[in-house]
Amino acid sequence: MANTTFSGPVRSQNGFQTITVAAGTGTVTVDATFGTATSVTDLTTTNLVFTDLNHPTTAAINATATATATQVATGYITSTSAAATTITLPTGTLLGAALGATKGTVLDLYVDNTAGANTVTIAVATNGILSAAAAAGSGAGAGLLTVPSGVTGLARFTIMFSSATAYVFTRTA
């Protein structure tokens, strides 16, 4: 299918979906759904806010575990654990396959620990590489791989693919 560029507003009575189509099978996967109540009028980086209320799907991880590629692909993980929790990201191969990633694919991952009672730590798996800032440690905000609990317990991480099976991981907020 060809790309289409519109010069005016695009409208729908029943919402929009972004999809990916598997190259080998032609299977269509819905990546995001924008319902009839979703408003994207006058959208800027200062008023674009992702929460568990306006994210199409979220994933709850409330104990130390390796997140599935499907959970990470939601872009929003919540934790309400009373115990310290480590979330290990899936391998680059698994996450890349779930996203249909190629070199240059970027995913923002939000981790919401505002309802948790202890710290969440994020770890990378095989083919996940910490950015220079993340590898430097927690001295700078961009290197911090822990998310505190309570009102300050929200973090944004960026996953940037250097190939279909390898990613660089860093904290961006």
ChimeraX attribute file (.defattr): number of C-alpha atoms within 10 A of each C-alpha:
attribute: neighborCount
match mode: 1-to-1
recipient: residues
	/A:1	3
	/A:2	4
	/A:3	4
	/A:4	6
	/A:5	6
	/A:6	6
	/A:7	6
	/A:8	6
	/A:9	5
	/A:10	6
	/A:11	8
	/A:12	8
	/A:13	7
	/A:14	10
	/A:15	12
	/A:16	14
	/A:17	12
	/A:18	10
	/A:19	12
	/A:20	14
	/A:21	12
	/A:22	12
	/A:23	9
	/A:24	6
	/A:25	7
	/A:26	9
	/A:27	9
	/A:28	11
	/A:29	14
	/A:30	10
	/A:31	14
	/A:32	15
	/A:33	15
	/A:34	16
	/A:35	14
	/A:36	11
	/A:37	8
	/A:38	11
	/A:39	9
	/A:40	9
	/A:41	6
	/A:42	7
	/A:43	9
	/A:44	9
	/A:45	6
	/A:46	6
	/A:47	8
	/A:48	10
	/A:49	9
	/A:50	12
	/A:51	15
	/A:52	16
	/A:53	8
	/A:54	11
	/A:55	15
	/A:56	16
	/A:57	16
	/A:58	21
	/A:59	19
	/A:60	15
	/A:61	20
	/A:62	20
	/A:63	16
	/A:64	16
	/A:65	12
	/A:66	18
	/A:67	20
	/A:68	16
	/A:69	19
	/A:70	15
	/A:71	20
	/A:72	22
	/A:73	21
	/A:74	20
	/A:75	22
	/A:76	23
	/A:77	23
	/A:78	20
	/A:79	24
	/A:80	21
	/A:81	20
	/A:82	14
	/A:83	14
	/A:84	16
	/A:85	22
	/A:86	19
	/A:87	19
	/A:88	16
	/A:89	22
	/A:90	22
	/A:91	21
	/A:92	25
	/A:93	18
	/A:94	19
	/A:95	26
	/A:96	22
	/A:97	15
	/A:98	16
	/A:99	20
	/A:100	15
	/A:101	22
	/A:102	17
	/A:103	14
	/A:104	13
	/A:105	16
	/A:106	16
	/A:107	18
	/A:108	19
	/A:109	20
	/A:110	24
	/A:111	28
	/A:112	26
	/A:113	25
	/A:114	19
	/A:115	16
	/A:116	23
	/A:117	17
	/A:118	20
	/A:119	21
	/A:120	29
	/A:121	17
	/A:122	20
	/A:123	17
	/A:124	18
	/A:125	13
	/A:126	14
	/A:127	19
	/A:128	23
	/A:129	21
	/A:130	20
	/A:131	18
	/A:132	13
	/A:133	18
	/A:134	21
	/A:135	15
	/A:136	13
	/A:137	13
	/A:138	13
	/A:139	10
	/A:140	11
	/A:141	14
	/A:142	20
	/A:143	20
	/A:144	22
	/A:145	21
	/A:146	18
	/A:147	22
	/A:148	20
	/A:149	22
	/A:150	16
	/A:151	11
	/A:152	11
	/A:153	20
	/A:154	18
	/A:155	20
	/A:156	17
	/A:157	20
	/A:158	19
	/A:159	22
	/A:160	22
	/A:161	24
	/A:162	19
	/A:163	17
	/A:164	19
	/A:165	20
	/A:166	23
	/A:167	30
	/A:168	20
	/A:169	28
	/A:170	24
	/A:171	24
	/A:172	18
	/A:173	12
